[in-house]
Amino acid sequence: MGAASLDHVQLRGGLLAMMLGQLLMACTTESRSASDVREIAARTSCSTCTIELERAGVLAIDSSLPRLDASGRSCLLARASSGEILFGGAIAGDGIEVYDAEGHWLRRIGRRGAGPGEFGPMVRLLLTPEDSILVIDDTNIRVQVLSPSGQYVRSWNAPARYQSVALTQRRTLMFYRPPQRLSDPTFLELDMNGTELAAFGRPAGRLDVEAGFVSGSSDGGAWYGRYWEFTIQRHPPECCESGSRFKLELDWFPPNEPYPEHPFRAAQPPAALYDVREDSSGYLWTFTAAPDPAWKAGTAPDMTPEWYRRTFDTIVLVLDVERSTVLATKRFDHRFSLTCAGDLLYRIDESASGEPRLEMYRLRLSDQLGTQGQGTSAGTLPHRTP
């Protein structure tokens, strides 16, 4: 073997050793954090606490633009400090639609395309505290920053294939991205110019069904987790004395349940923890898509509002992670989606005449006797990450 060939073998061996070392370090970190899980008691600890759903408004949707599968997509909606509602994404048409606080259409921002101030048909929206608009464009795989009035400012490449995104208080973007290999990190943190700041997490099961979520936390970091287990983590892990990894054992949520070969059509879909939000009192609200008790096999997944209603319920839990307890829980006969930051939930529905509309709601934690301390009786999801 010649010197050049020997150098090539040594180089490959060195790279392989480095890759194995990084993988071993990642696995060791995952194993060490797994032993530091705090169990949250599944029994509800506040007998006087209830979750209330309040209607926040309705947006009429142009019936010529019906992409009703938007019922299951988060971050299509954002609310400015003025009360204006921005609506984009899978059924928004050729731009971002702007409505006043009462739901009346005002104007359109941008248009369909790939240039500055142009968007693909599937976008997600986030607003900064100053009402600058972040448009995460799934089609063009980029992030555009717009001024509060909708003027183009700058853009950068977004992670491909991402599934969930959140804006942190540190002005960074956190992404969950389904991996393609076992060595791929599943969570990415980028600054506001698209520079990668952190990459962490590893897939926990089958790559073809790997799914997860990320949400901002009050300490400037993020909450994150995976659909198929009721385990919620904080990033960075050294953030908090109360711990960074919390787990619930629930009868109706078997962890890592085998994914059916033919979900929806022949087999009931498994429950999926699809989002969390931290409120102004420090409580954590979890959102799980659970199979509707009346679900029946044989229905094709056409993704219409009626299909979502027949297939999924939303189960909401409010957790006091500091005390490791559940304050309240409630099941709704709808599949709700959430704004990326704020207090609005929404779902796509149809009027009696068949016209599509977007219904907006807020959730409120009410304690009839005030036994959970100051702020609980007015505990609602925050307006937007400050």
VOGU-3710 file (C-alpha; in Angstrom, 3 decimals, decimal comma):
1> mgaasldhvq> 0,000/0,000/0,000  1,415/3,394/-1,011  1,894/6,392/1,262  -1,047/8,220/-0,271  -3,326/5,235/0,352  -2,073/4,897/3,924  -2,722/8,585/4,591  -6,238/8,124/3,191  -6,908/5,189/5,538  -5,563/7,124/8,537
11> lrggllamml> -7,709/10,119/7,652  -10,821/7,969/7,323  -9,985/6,228/10,591  -9,546/9,556/12,360  -12,842/10,884/11,043  -14,604/7,659/12,018  -13,164/7,816/15,531  -14,241/11,442/15,874  -17,774/10,643/14,654  -18,057/7,669/17,020
21> gqllmactte> -16,795/9,828/19,868  -19,405/12,503/19,173  -22,157/9,900/18,925  -21,030/8,264/22,191  -20,980/11,660/23,887  -24,491/12,411/22,649  -25,767/9,029/23,831  -24,064/9,463/27,216  -25,666/12,889/27,600  -29,084/11,498/26,675
31> srsasdvrei> -28,672/8,623/29,158  -27,529/10,929/31,929  -30,466/13,302/31,415  -32,916/10,387/31,230  -32,015/9,400/34,806  -32,872/12,920/35,992  -36,574/12,847/35,072  -39,106/14,348/37,475  -42,387/12,469/37,583  -45,554/14,578/37,606
41> aartscstct> -48,485/13,025/39,439  -51,300/12,336/36,974  -54,021/12,905/39,581  -55,553/16,399/39,423  -54,446/18,341/42,510  -56,879/21,298/42,345  -60,497/20,192/42,673  -61,772/23,742/42,101  -59,697/24,491/38,983  -61,397/24,333/35,591
51> ieleragvla> -60,293/25,049/32,029  -62,627/27,407/30,183  -62,782/27,976/26,419  -63,624/31,522/25,322  -64,461/32,443/21,746  -62,195/35,217/20,440  -63,575/35,822/16,950  -64,186/34,467/13,459  -62,398/35,156/10,179  -64,292/34,573/6,934
61> idsslprlda> -62,078/32,791/4,415  -62,286/33,274/0,669  -64,025/30,111/-0,514  -61,940/30,104/-3,701  -58,880/29,255/-1,594  -59,975/26,136/0,325  -56,984/24,283/1,686  -58,849/22,799/4,611  -55,980/20,568/5,761  -54,798/23,713/7,573
71> sgrscllara> -56,880/22,525/10,540  -53,849/20,571/11,743  -51,147/23,197/11,105  -49,836/25,516/13,796  -48,647/29,116/13,430  -50,929/30,121/10,563  -52,223/32,959/12,728  -50,529/35,839/14,563  -51,902/38,809/16,503  -50,197/42,210/16,533
81> ssgeilfgga> -50,140/44,526/19,545  -52,694/46,710/17,718  -55,138/43,803/17,756  -54,809/43,150/14,022  -54,862/39,500/12,989  -52,401/38,190/10,382  -53,364/34,992/8,625  -51,096/33,004/6,341  -50,221/29,488/5,325  -51,937/26,607/3,649
91> iagdgievyd> -55,205/28,403/2,885  -54,046/32,007/2,746  -53,814/32,221/-1,014  -51,358/34,633/-2,613  -50,108/36,523/0,439  -50,650/37,246/4,114  -54,169/38,429/4,886  -54,592/41,153/7,528  -57,842/41,574/9,494  -58,853/44,058/12,164
101> aeghwlrrig> -59,590/42,982/15,746  -63,261/42,335/14,833  -62,349/39,999/11,954  -62,909/42,375/9,032  -60,460/42,056/6,146  -58,136/45,059/5,765  -55,352/44,327/3,289  -52,944/41,773/1,880  -49,173/41,697/2,446  -46,998/40,361/-0,375
111> rrgagpgefg> -47,898/37,967/-3,154  -47,202/34,475/-4,432  -43,622/33,954/-5,647  -40,007/33,417/-4,641  -38,631/36,972/-4,568  -38,321/39,465/-1,686  -41,740/40,033/-0,137  -43,144/37,015/-1,976  -44,225/33,743/-0,385  -45,081/30,178/-1,200
121> pmvrllltpe> -48,545/28,818/-0,409  -47,517/27,351/2,962  -46,056/29,747/5,529  -46,029/30,157/9,307  -46,063/33,484/11,108  -44,332/34,832/14,208  -44,262/38,388/15,537  -41,491/40,011/17,552  -42,411/42,250/20,521  -42,044/45,223/18,144
131> dsilviddtn> -44,498/43,599/15,681  -41,873/42,794/13,061  -43,214/39,874/11,043  -41,231/36,650/10,661  -42,510/34,580/7,738  -41,289/30,970/7,776  -41,829/29,859/4,191  -42,103/26,075/3,847  -42,139/26,197/0,048  -39,136/28,490/-0,484
141> irvqvlspsg> -37,360/27,118/2,632  -36,472/30,519/4,046  -37,252/33,024/6,773  -38,235/36,550/5,724  -38,264/39,494/8,124  -40,880/42,141/7,344  -41,467/45,491/9,013  -44,685/45,915/11,051  -46,277/47,452/7,940  -45,234/44,462/5,825
151> qyvrswnapa> -42,190/45,853/3,980  -39,370/43,419/3,174  -36,266/43,778/5,398  -34,079/40,677/4,933  -34,167/36,886/4,618  -32,125/33,738/5,214  -32,405/30,011/4,608  -34,623/28,018/6,960  -33,937/24,401/7,960  -35,429/22,034/5,412
161> ryqsvaltqr> -38,221/19,673/6,529  -38,766/21,441/9,856  -41,993/20,611/11,692  -42,224/23,096/14,570  -40,745/26,543/15,258  -40,680/28,991/18,186  -39,290/32,462/18,889  -37,464/32,681/22,227  -37,118/35,688/24,513  -33,441/35,776/23,546
171> rtlmfyrppq> -34,501/36,606/19,954  -33,505/33,226/18,579  -35,528/30,742/16,543  -35,851/27,145/17,731  -36,754/24,485/15,154  -37,739/20,856/15,431  -36,666/18,940/12,317  -37,445/15,240/11,756  -34,130/13,414/11,263  -33,104/11,432/8,231
181> rlsdptflel> -30,350/9,505/10,057  -29,930/8,281/13,635  -27,017/10,703/14,072  -29,012/13,780/13,003  -29,837/16,377/15,686  -33,574/16,953/15,924  -33,538/20,475/17,411  -31,778/23,534/15,996  -31,349/27,061/17,383  -30,623/29,908/14,940
191> dmngtelaaf> -30,001/33,602/15,500  -31,912/36,277/13,618  -29,462/36,087/10,717  -29,795/32,325/10,272  -26,508/31,370/11,998  -26,726/28,063/13,865  -26,190/28,480/17,617  -27,016/25,004/18,899  -28,003/21,547/17,665  -29,172/18,829/20,036
201> grpagrldve> -31,482/15,839/20,480  -31,494/12,455/18,790  -34,349/10,384/17,335  -35,981/8,052/19,816  -37,699/5,552/17,523  -38,601/4,882/13,908  -37,274/7,597/11,622  -40,331/7,425/9,356  -42,711/8,477/12,163  -40,392/10,679/14,239
211> agfvsgssdg> -42,272/13,882/15,170  -41,852/16,615/17,777  -42,530/20,175/18,899  -40,764/23,189/20,394  -42,087/26,228/22,286  -40,527/29,251/24,014  -40,069/29,325/27,801  -40,189/32,214/30,260  -36,461/31,944/31,053  -35,436/32,650/27,455
221> gawygrywef> -34,938/29,032/26,485  -37,404/26,517/25,094  -39,683/23,626/25,950  -39,515/20,653/23,629  -40,617/17,060/23,271  -41,804/14,293/20,968  -45,285/13,288/19,894  -45,232/9,704/21,127  -44,226/10,087/24,791  -45,486/12,428/27,507
231> tiqrhppecc> -42,035/13,731/28,398  -41,339/17,472/28,255  -37,852/18,988/28,445  -36,309/22,429/28,839  -33,384/23,828/26,871  -30,794/24,580/28,035  -30,956/21,722/30,609  -29,014/23,667/33,281  -31,615/26,445/33,245  -33,651/25,712/36,319
241> esgsrfklel> -33,413/24,396/39,865  -36,758/22,638/39,535  -35,354/20,390/36,807  -35,344/20,254/33,036  -37,159/16,989/32,229  -40,713/16,127/33,276  -42,745/12,993/32,624  -46,363/11,907/33,110  -47,737/8,377/33,172  -51,281/8,495/31,770
251> dwfppnepyp> -53,644/5,592/31,157  -54,908/7,147/27,919  -51,397/7,893/26,611  -49,301/4,712/26,358  -45,714/5,872/25,597  -44,163/4,875/22,282  -47,233/2,924/21,241  -46,496/1,026/18,003  -47,508/3,170/15,052  -50,212/1,387/13,026
261> ehpfraaqpp> -49,468/0,263/9,501  -52,599/1,946/8,095  -53,526/4,806/10,442  -56,885/6,548/10,060  -58,270/4,193/7,425  -57,837/0,784/9,116  -56,451/1,539/12,577  -57,037/4,207/15,196  -54,196/6,758/15,314  -52,177/6,868/18,554
271> aalydvreds> -52,398/9,847/20,903  -49,825/12,554/20,117  -48,509/15,309/22,405  -48,223/18,022/19,765  -47,588/21,293/21,635  -46,975/23,015/24,977  -47,252/26,627/26,157  -46,007/28,321/29,327  -48,361/30,966/30,751  -47,677/34,139/32,733
281> sgylwtftaa> -48,060/32,243/36,032  -45,396/29,716/35,069  -47,898/26,921/34,447  -47,394/24,640/31,485  -50,332/23,912/29,156  -50,035/20,707/27,135  -52,036/19,858/24,003  -52,607/16,260/22,935  -54,425/15,042/19,833  -56,339/11,977/21,028
291> pdpawkagta> -58,506/9,659/18,920  -62,191/10,542/19,069  -64,079/7,891/21,091  -66,563/7,597/18,220  -63,830/7,001/15,616  -64,682/4,368/13,021  -62,433/2,552/10,581  -62,826/2,912/6,842  -62,935/6,698/6,559  -60,420/8,137/4,103
301> pdmtpewyrr> -58,216/10,895/5,585  -59,418/13,779/3,414  -58,214/16,393/5,978  -61,450/18,395/5,886  -62,754/20,104/9,044  -65,409/17,395/9,389  -62,751/14,666/9,153  -60,667/16,344/11,855  -63,732/16,625/14,099  -64,618/12,942/13,655
311> tfdtivlvld> -61,036/11,728/14,065  -59,456/13,784/16,856  -60,203/15,365/20,199  -57,863/17,790/21,961  -56,954/16,991/25,585  -55,539/19,960/27,503  -53,646/19,597/30,781  -52,372/22,446/32,956  -49,217/21,457/34,842  -47,555/23,079/37,842
321> verstvlatk> -44,057/21,768/37,160  -42,619/23,429/40,266  -44,890/21,261/42,428  -44,985/18,323/39,986  -48,789/18,280/39,845  -51,642/18,544/37,331  -53,960/21,453/38,131  -56,711/20,750/35,616  -57,560/18,768/32,511  -60,269/18,995/29,873
331> rfdhrfsltc> -61,184/17,207/26,649  -62,558/19,091/23,629  -64,370/17,575/20,654  -62,145/19,418/18,174  -58,553/19,433/16,940  -57,167/22,861/17,864  -54,044/24,465/16,432  -51,994/27,141/18,194  -50,300/30,360/17,253  -46,501/30,143/17,541
341> agdllyride> -46,536/32,688/20,374  -49,641/34,047/22,014  -52,935/33,116/23,575  -54,970/32,221/20,483  -56,113/28,774/19,433  -57,916/28,210/16,167  -59,633/25,634/14,037  -61,012/25,603/10,517  -64,760/25,040/10,269  -67,537/25,482/7,751
351> sasgeprlem> -70,672/27,595/7,978  -74,131/26,115/7,454  -73,850/27,111/3,783  -70,486/25,335/3,422  -68,273/28,434/3,459  -64,896/27,934/5,219  -64,148/30,049/8,264  -61,465/30,251/10,908  -62,697/30,252/14,515  -60,410/31,704/17,194
361> yrlrlsdqlg> -60,481/30,866/20,919  -58,672/31,515/24,172  -58,200/29,182/27,113  -58,514/30,288/30,720  -57,685/28,522/33,973  -60,296/29,404/36,567  -59,977/28,589/40,275  -63,334/29,104/41,959  -61,847/29,304/45,484  -58,472/30,842/44,652
371> tqgqgtsagt> -56,629/27,996/46,361  -53,692/28,019/43,939  -52,462/31,480/44,859  -52,382/34,892/43,249  -52,845/35,022/39,518  -54,402/31,608/39,012  -57,981/32,854/38,734  -56,826/35,042/35,839  -54,349/32,526/34,477  -54,601/32,671/30,701
381> lphrtp> -52,119/31,858/27,998  -49,851/34,894/27,479  -50,590/37,403/24,720  -47,159/36,975/23,180  -43,621/36,132/24,259  -42,289/39,401/25,715
//
